[in-house]
């Protein structure tokens, strides 16, 4: 397995353990993190502070038990792809959601150049409305 694969595998292990520091290890101040249009946190965030405040902090505040279960991690050397399922309960509505997701990481020397998320935004929105 490539170094990039191992770095992203560790990112997802950090996610499983709710370890934000481990999750952010591959992120630099230039990492472009894109949440899909239609997703509640849609947009591109650059750098750890923007990613944490724009995505992870909001998820933590608005969702109960929000999780990502990664089923497959594909090693494409400089491109790493995570395939899995988001789940959680939106606090304001009490509605649960489960949505398939794909993450595409572009890597260089063990650091994330970019991250892009693809998910069924309609399933996420349905839990929020």
mmCIF file of the C-alpha atoms, coordinates in Angstrom:
data_MODEL
# 
_entry.id   MODEL 
# 
loop_
_atom_site.group_PDB 
_atom_site.id 
_atom_site.type_symbol 
_atom_site.label_atom_id 
_atom_site.label_alt_id 
_atom_site.label_comp_id 
_atom_site.label_asym_id 
_atom_site.label_entity_id 
_atom_site.label_seq_id 
_atom_site.pdbx_PDB_ins_code 
_atom_site.Cartn_x 
_atom_site.Cartn_y 
_atom_site.Cartn_z 
_atom_site.occupancy 
_atom_site.B_iso_or_equiv 
_atom_site.pdbx_formal_charge 
_atom_site.auth_seq_id 
_atom_site.auth_comp_id 
_atom_site.auth_asym_id 
_atom_site.auth_atom_id 
_atom_site.pdbx_PDB_model_num 
ATOM 1   C CA . UNK A 1 1   ? 0.000   0.000  0.000  1.00 0.00 ? 1   UNK A CA 1 
ATOM 2   C CA . UNK A 1 2   ? 1.183   3.532  -0.777 1.00 0.00 ? 2   UNK A CA 1 
ATOM 3   C CA . UNK A 1 3   ? 2.154   6.104  1.845  1.00 0.00 ? 3   UNK A CA 1 
ATOM 4   C CA . UNK A 1 4   ? -0.818  8.215  0.742  1.00 0.00 ? 4   UNK A CA 1 
ATOM 5   C CA . UNK A 1 5   ? -3.166  5.270  1.302  1.00 0.00 ? 5   UNK A CA 1 
ATOM 6   C CA . UNK A 1 6   ? -1.792  4.739  4.815  1.00 0.00 ? 6   UNK A CA 1 
ATOM 7   C CA . UNK A 1 7   ? -2.204  8.454  5.635  1.00 0.00 ? 7   UNK A CA 1 
ATOM 8   C CA . UNK A 1 8   ? -5.864  8.474  4.554  1.00 0.00 ? 8   UNK A CA 1 
ATOM 9   C CA . UNK A 1 9   ? -6.513  5.159  6.286  1.00 0.00 ? 9   UNK A CA 1 
ATOM 10  C CA . UNK A 1 10  ? -5.239  6.852  9.482  1.00 0.00 ? 10  UNK A CA 1 
ATOM 11  C CA . UNK A 1 11  ? -7.523  9.846  8.784  1.00 0.00 ? 11  UNK A CA 1 
ATOM 12  C CA . UNK A 1 12  ? -10.557 7.542  8.718  1.00 0.00 ? 12  UNK A CA 1 
ATOM 13  C CA . UNK A 1 13  ? -9.371  5.715  11.859 1.00 0.00 ? 13  UNK A CA 1 
ATOM 14  C CA . UNK A 1 14  ? -9.220  9.142  13.516 1.00 0.00 ? 14  UNK A CA 1 
ATOM 15  C CA . UNK A 1 15  ? -12.766 9.809  12.352 1.00 0.00 ? 15  UNK A CA 1 
ATOM 16  C CA . UNK A 1 16  ? -13.929 6.509  13.853 1.00 0.00 ? 16  UNK A CA 1 
ATOM 17  C CA . UNK A 1 17  ? -12.314 7.508  17.162 1.00 0.00 ? 17  UNK A CA 1 
ATOM 18  C CA . UNK A 1 18  ? -13.585 11.124 17.063 1.00 0.00 ? 18  UNK A CA 1 
ATOM 19  C CA . UNK A 1 19  ? -9.928  12.237 17.053 1.00 0.00 ? 19  UNK A CA 1 
ATOM 20  C CA . UNK A 1 20  ? -9.902  15.562 15.221 1.00 0.00 ? 20  UNK A CA 1 
ATOM 21  C CA . UNK A 1 21  ? -6.116  15.880 15.384 1.00 0.00 ? 21  UNK A CA 1 
ATOM 22  C CA . UNK A 1 22  ? -5.664  12.522 13.614 1.00 0.00 ? 22  UNK A CA 1 
ATOM 23  C CA . UNK A 1 23  ? -8.333  13.472 11.070 1.00 0.00 ? 23  UNK A CA 1 
ATOM 24  C CA . UNK A 1 24  ? -6.573  16.718 10.224 1.00 0.00 ? 24  UNK A CA 1 
ATOM 25  C CA . UNK A 1 25  ? -3.058  15.204 9.997  1.00 0.00 ? 25  UNK A CA 1 
ATOM 26  C CA . UNK A 1 26  ? -3.023  15.089 6.157  1.00 0.00 ? 26  UNK A CA 1 
ATOM 27  C CA . UNK A 1 27  ? -4.427  18.638 5.843  1.00 0.00 ? 27  UNK A CA 1 
ATOM 28  C CA . UNK A 1 28  ? -2.147  21.599 5.107  1.00 0.00 ? 28  UNK A CA 1 
ATOM 29  C CA . UNK A 1 29  ? -2.889  25.323 5.039  1.00 0.00 ? 29  UNK A CA 1 
ATOM 30  C CA . UNK A 1 30  ? -3.397  24.943 1.267  1.00 0.00 ? 30  UNK A CA 1 
ATOM 31  C CA . UNK A 1 31  ? -5.640  21.843 1.242  1.00 0.00 ? 31  UNK A CA 1 
ATOM 32  C CA . UNK A 1 32  ? -8.848  22.587 -0.702 1.00 0.00 ? 32  UNK A CA 1 
ATOM 33  C CA . UNK A 1 33  ? -11.734 20.648 0.899  1.00 0.00 ? 33  UNK A CA 1 
ATOM 34  C CA . UNK A 1 34  ? -14.938 20.584 -1.181 1.00 0.00 ? 34  UNK A CA 1 
ATOM 35  C CA . UNK A 1 35  ? -18.316 19.534 0.177  1.00 0.00 ? 35  UNK A CA 1 
ATOM 36  C CA . UNK A 1 36  ? -20.785 18.756 -2.613 1.00 0.00 ? 36  UNK A CA 1 
ATOM 37  C CA . UNK A 1 37  ? -23.313 21.302 -3.872 1.00 0.00 ? 37  UNK A CA 1 
ATOM 38  C CA . UNK A 1 38  ? -26.637 20.545 -2.197 1.00 0.00 ? 38  UNK A CA 1 
ATOM 39  C CA . UNK A 1 39  ? -24.939 19.269 0.970  1.00 0.00 ? 39  UNK A CA 1 
ATOM 40  C CA . UNK A 1 40  ? -25.727 21.471 4.010  1.00 0.00 ? 40  UNK A CA 1 
ATOM 41  C CA . UNK A 1 41  ? -22.075 22.489 4.336  1.00 0.00 ? 41  UNK A CA 1 
ATOM 42  C CA . UNK A 1 42  ? -21.474 22.879 0.584  1.00 0.00 ? 42  UNK A CA 1 
ATOM 43  C CA . UNK A 1 43  ? -18.482 24.831 -0.579 1.00 0.00 ? 43  UNK A CA 1 
ATOM 44  C CA . UNK A 1 44  ? -14.725 24.731 -0.697 1.00 0.00 ? 44  UNK A CA 1 
ATOM 45  C CA . UNK A 1 45  ? -12.786 25.336 2.500  1.00 0.00 ? 45  UNK A CA 1 
ATOM 46  C CA . UNK A 1 46  ? -9.024  25.939 2.439  1.00 0.00 ? 46  UNK A CA 1 
ATOM 47  C CA . UNK A 1 47  ? -6.849  24.953 5.391  1.00 0.00 ? 47  UNK A CA 1 
ATOM 48  C CA . UNK A 1 48  ? -7.542  23.198 8.674  1.00 0.00 ? 48  UNK A CA 1 
ATOM 49  C CA . UNK A 1 49  ? -9.229  26.107 10.487 1.00 0.00 ? 49  UNK A CA 1 
ATOM 50  C CA . UNK A 1 50  ? -11.727 26.694 7.666  1.00 0.00 ? 50  UNK A CA 1 
ATOM 51  C CA . UNK A 1 51  ? -12.455 22.957 7.343  1.00 0.00 ? 51  UNK A CA 1 
ATOM 52  C CA . UNK A 1 52  ? -12.983 22.507 11.065 1.00 0.00 ? 52  UNK A CA 1 
ATOM 53  C CA . UNK A 1 53  ? -15.250 25.552 11.476 1.00 0.00 ? 53  UNK A CA 1 
ATOM 54  C CA . UNK A 1 54  ? -17.090 25.144 8.170  1.00 0.00 ? 54  UNK A CA 1 
ATOM 55  C CA . UNK A 1 55  ? -17.671 21.396 8.296  1.00 0.00 ? 55  UNK A CA 1 
ATOM 56  C CA . UNK A 1 56  ? -16.732 19.397 11.390 1.00 0.00 ? 56  UNK A CA 1 
ATOM 57  C CA . UNK A 1 57  ? -17.830 21.898 14.055 1.00 0.00 ? 57  UNK A CA 1 
ATOM 58  C CA . UNK A 1 58  ? -21.191 22.361 12.359 1.00 0.00 ? 58  UNK A CA 1 
ATOM 59  C CA . UNK A 1 59  ? -21.733 18.618 11.998 1.00 0.00 ? 59  UNK A CA 1 
ATOM 60  C CA . UNK A 1 60  ? -20.942 18.161 15.694 1.00 0.00 ? 60  UNK A CA 1 
ATOM 61  C CA . UNK A 1 61  ? -23.367 20.914 16.710 1.00 0.00 ? 61  UNK A CA 1 
ATOM 62  C CA . UNK A 1 62  ? -26.239 19.888 14.429 1.00 0.00 ? 62  UNK A CA 1 
ATOM 63  C CA . UNK A 1 63  ? -26.134 16.070 14.358 1.00 0.00 ? 63  UNK A CA 1 
ATOM 64  C CA . UNK A 1 64  ? -26.355 13.318 16.947 1.00 0.00 ? 64  UNK A CA 1 
ATOM 65  C CA . UNK A 1 65  ? -24.230 10.250 16.306 1.00 0.00 ? 65  UNK A CA 1 
ATOM 66  C CA . UNK A 1 66  ? -22.996 11.502 12.926 1.00 0.00 ? 66  UNK A CA 1 
ATOM 67  C CA . UNK A 1 67  ? -20.664 8.878  11.516 1.00 0.00 ? 67  UNK A CA 1 
ATOM 68  C CA . UNK A 1 68  ? -18.954 7.683  8.386  1.00 0.00 ? 68  UNK A CA 1 
ATOM 69  C CA . UNK A 1 69  ? -18.483 3.972  7.829  1.00 0.00 ? 69  UNK A CA 1 
ATOM 70  C CA . UNK A 1 70  ? -15.875 3.413  5.130  1.00 0.00 ? 70  UNK A CA 1 
ATOM 71  C CA . UNK A 1 71  ? -16.442 0.130  3.274  1.00 0.00 ? 71  UNK A CA 1 
ATOM 72  C CA . UNK A 1 72  ? -13.715 0.462  0.655  1.00 0.00 ? 72  UNK A CA 1 
ATOM 73  C CA . UNK A 1 73  ? -10.508 2.441  0.420  1.00 0.00 ? 73  UNK A CA 1 
ATOM 74  C CA . UNK A 1 74  ? -8.957  2.464  -3.051 1.00 0.00 ? 74  UNK A CA 1 
ATOM 75  C CA . UNK A 1 75  ? -5.215  3.061  -3.438 1.00 0.00 ? 75  UNK A CA 1 
ATOM 76  C CA . UNK A 1 76  ? -4.555  5.008  -6.625 1.00 0.00 ? 76  UNK A CA 1 
ATOM 77  C CA . UNK A 1 77  ? -1.178  6.233  -5.349 1.00 0.00 ? 77  UNK A CA 1 
ATOM 78  C CA . UNK A 1 78  ? -1.701  10.017 -5.622 1.00 0.00 ? 78  UNK A CA 1 
ATOM 79  C CA . UNK A 1 79  ? -5.505  9.570  -5.737 1.00 0.00 ? 79  UNK A CA 1 
ATOM 80  C CA . UNK A 1 80  ? -7.142  7.815  -2.796 1.00 0.00 ? 80  UNK A CA 1 
ATOM 81  C CA . UNK A 1 81  ? -10.873 7.045  -2.883 1.00 0.00 ? 81  UNK A CA 1 
ATOM 82  C CA . UNK A 1 82  ? -12.994 6.272  0.174  1.00 0.00 ? 82  UNK A CA 1 
ATOM 83  C CA . UNK A 1 83  ? -16.430 4.714  -0.346 1.00 0.00 ? 83  UNK A CA 1 
ATOM 84  C CA . UNK A 1 84  ? -18.893 4.382  2.496  1.00 0.00 ? 84  UNK A CA 1 
ATOM 85  C CA . UNK A 1 85  ? -22.058 5.543  4.244  1.00 0.00 ? 85  UNK A CA 1 
ATOM 86  C CA . UNK A 1 86  ? -22.889 8.610  6.304  1.00 0.00 ? 86  UNK A CA 1 
ATOM 87  C CA . UNK A 1 87  ? -25.403 8.225  9.125  1.00 0.00 ? 87  UNK A CA 1 
ATOM 88  C CA . UNK A 1 88  ? -26.738 10.314 11.944 1.00 0.00 ? 88  UNK A CA 1 
ATOM 89  C CA . UNK A 1 89  ? -29.778 12.014 13.445 1.00 0.00 ? 89  UNK A CA 1 
ATOM 90  C CA . UNK A 1 90  ? -30.431 15.690 12.785 1.00 0.00 ? 90  UNK A CA 1 
ATOM 91  C CA . UNK A 1 91  ? -30.963 17.243 16.229 1.00 0.00 ? 91  UNK A CA 1 
ATOM 92  C CA . UNK A 1 92  ? -33.623 19.816 15.223 1.00 0.00 ? 92  UNK A CA 1 
ATOM 93  C CA . UNK A 1 93  ? -35.918 17.262 13.566 1.00 0.00 ? 93  UNK A CA 1 
ATOM 94  C CA . UNK A 1 94  ? -34.977 13.998 15.267 1.00 0.00 ? 94  UNK A CA 1 
ATOM 95  C CA . UNK A 1 95  ? -34.879 12.399 11.813 1.00 0.00 ? 95  UNK A CA 1 
ATOM 96  C CA . UNK A 1 96  ? -32.249 9.826  10.926 1.00 0.00 ? 96  UNK A CA 1 
ATOM 97  C CA . UNK A 1 97  ? -30.396 9.652  7.633  1.00 0.00 ? 97  UNK A CA 1 
ATOM 98  C CA . UNK A 1 98  ? -28.201 7.182  5.857  1.00 0.00 ? 98  UNK A CA 1 
ATOM 99  C CA . UNK A 1 99  ? -26.527 8.210  2.613  1.00 0.00 ? 99  UNK A CA 1 
ATOM 100 C CA . UNK A 1 100 ? -23.839 6.595  0.485  1.00 0.00 ? 100 UNK A CA 1 
ATOM 101 C CA . UNK A 1 101 ? -20.744 8.713  -0.023 1.00 0.00 ? 101 UNK A CA 1 
ATOM 102 C CA . UNK A 1 102 ? -17.526 8.818  -2.023 1.00 0.00 ? 102 UNK A CA 1 
ATOM 103 C CA . UNK A 1 103 ? -14.495 10.872 -1.013 1.00 0.00 ? 103 UNK A CA 1 
ATOM 104 C CA . UNK A 1 104 ? -11.761 11.591 -3.553 1.00 0.00 ? 104 UNK A CA 1 
ATOM 105 C CA . UNK A 1 105 ? -8.410  12.661 -2.140 1.00 0.00 ? 105 UNK A CA 1 
ATOM 106 C CA . UNK A 1 106 ? -5.624  14.094 -4.297 1.00 0.00 ? 106 UNK A CA 1 
ATOM 107 C CA . UNK A 1 107 ? -2.365  13.590 -2.415 1.00 0.00 ? 107 UNK A CA 1 
ATOM 108 C CA . UNK A 1 108 ? 1.260   14.647 -2.648 1.00 0.00 ? 108 UNK A CA 1 
ATOM 109 C CA . UNK A 1 109 ? 3.955   13.267 -0.328 1.00 0.00 ? 109 UNK A CA 1 
ATOM 110 C CA . UNK A 1 110 ? 1.477   12.128 2.323  1.00 0.00 ? 110 UNK A CA 1 
ATOM 111 C CA . UNK A 1 111 ? -0.429  15.429 2.426  1.00 0.00 ? 111 UNK A CA 1 
ATOM 112 C CA . UNK A 1 112 ? -3.845  16.275 0.985  1.00 0.00 ? 112 UNK A CA 1 
ATOM 113 C CA . UNK A 1 113 ? -3.778  18.669 -1.948 1.00 0.00 ? 113 UNK A CA 1 
ATOM 114 C CA . UNK A 1 114 ? -7.550  18.403 -2.276 1.00 0.00 ? 114 UNK A CA 1 
ATOM 115 C CA . UNK A 1 115 ? -10.565 16.496 -1.002 1.00 0.00 ? 115 UNK A CA 1 
ATOM 116 C CA . UNK A 1 116 ? -13.906 16.225 -2.777 1.00 0.00 ? 116 UNK A CA 1 
ATOM 117 C CA . UNK A 1 117 ? -17.096 14.693 -1.442 1.00 0.00 ? 117 UNK A CA 1 
ATOM 118 C CA . UNK A 1 118 ? -19.890 13.101 -3.497 1.00 0.00 ? 118 UNK A CA 1 
ATOM 119 C CA . UNK A 1 119 ? -23.072 12.049 -1.682 1.00 0.00 ? 119 UNK A CA 1 
ATOM 120 C CA . UNK A 1 120 ? -26.844 11.768 -2.001 1.00 0.00 ? 120 UNK A CA 1 
ATOM 121 C CA . UNK A 1 121 ? -27.649 15.251 -0.751 1.00 0.00 ? 121 UNK A CA 1 
ATOM 122 C CA . UNK A 1 122 ? -31.403 14.658 -1.007 1.00 0.00 ? 122 UNK A CA 1 
ATOM 123 C CA . UNK A 1 123 ? -31.246 11.975 1.702  1.00 0.00 ? 123 UNK A CA 1 
ATOM 124 C CA . UNK A 1 124 ? -29.309 14.323 3.984  1.00 0.00 ? 124 UNK A CA 1 
ATOM 125 C CA . UNK A 1 125 ? -31.716 17.221 3.323  1.00 0.00 ? 125 UNK A CA 1 
ATOM 126 C CA . UNK A 1 126 ? -34.733 15.008 4.037  1.00 0.00 ? 126 UNK A CA 1 
ATOM 127 C CA . UNK A 1 127 ? -33.496 14.447 7.601  1.00 0.00 ? 127 UNK A CA 1 
ATOM 128 C CA . UNK A 1 128 ? -33.068 18.180 8.068  1.00 0.00 ? 128 UNK A CA 1 
ATOM 129 C CA . UNK A 1 129 ? -36.517 19.201 6.887  1.00 0.00 ? 129 UNK A CA 1 
# 
